[in-house]
Every structure is written in C-alpha cells, then in structure tokens.
C-alpha cells in the first residue's frame, strides 16, 4: 500500500519513471487543474514520462492523474504499431451524439478487469498541444472516441466503475477487492441480462482466451 500511495503529493520529479496509481488511491478520484501551457516548464517532460509509462504498461491511453499529477493532460495511442502517441492538453468535450454504444473497457488503474461501459458513440473534442496550438477532434467515433472519453473522465476524477451499470459496478468492485493481481490474468464481467439463458448470479466461466468470465445479475445489488 505504501508503494501505491507513495506519490500522494502529486509532485513531479523530472526523469523519474512515473508509476500508475490504482484504485482506491484517492488521487484517482480528484478533479485535475487546467494547465497554463506557456508557463508550465514541466509539461514536456511530463508528457514524455506519460508516453513511457503508457508503453511500459501496454495501455492505449493514460491521464496525468493516473500518475498522481493532477493536471489536465492526457495521452493516447490507438495505432497498430503503438508508436504514434497523441497528447491533449486542457481537453473539453464540446459535443456528443445522442446515440450511445456499449463496449468492454479496461483501465490501467483498475487492472485486468474488463466490463461493459456505455458512452456516446461520437464526440467532438477541443484541446491544445504542448506548444499551445489548438487541436480539434471533430465527430470522432469508435475506439478513438471511447479512449478519449475514458481519459477525459480521469481528468474529472471519474473511473470506469463510475460509468458502469450498478450491478456491473458492484460485481467489478467486489471482484477487484477479492482478487490477487496476476499480470497475465484477465477477468471479464458480463451483464447476465444480455443472455437469454438463465445464468446463476456470480456464475464463473472461462473464455476462449483463458480469461475468467463473471456474470453479473441485477439481483446482486440487494445482497
Ligand atoms: Zn483508465
């Protein structure tokens, strides 16, 4: 625990590798502050450190708050080659579609547990790059829209469990609390309502790729 809570001040040391904080570290649940791009001397090295950490932990996105730095900066890389990192500073979602889409999401701060999260299918995002030049991501969709919304949530202290249906959230938190982290082990939480067959609450199955599947039921809420 001391390890996880080590970076509690949010102080940023140049050249020190960044750690990725995990739930329930309180810094993950705080709102980040806007960056004064022209005067923030630490910004270039912070972005560099975030890219390094994202690669080390094999993520597709990372927000500064996940490294304990409460500043509004996020990075993502959804390229096949994982060598096209993009940075968004002070991002704002200015528009979103009424249409929603649901897909399994995971988070480096809630490691190895995946579950369905519903979000607007398309969004428009305004942000800045490290030089202070404006960036406009207009009507983005698919994985890009999902990753950017996920990382923007981090900047507001919102984690994926906060976006899940209540019974999925409860199963995810309970699973997280009881499970011993194994680097190569993956757990997927499935909404049992999406299956016609009767599956008993908390039933566990194994997926084609060896992952553990836990079926979450509505009734689990009243337990
Ligand atoms: Zn995340």
Boltz pocket constraint, residues with backbone or C-beta under 6 A from the ligand:
constraints:
  - pocket:
      binder: B
      contacts: [[A, 61], [A, 106], [A, 107], [A, 108], [A, 109], [A, 150], [A, 154]]
      max_distance: 6.0
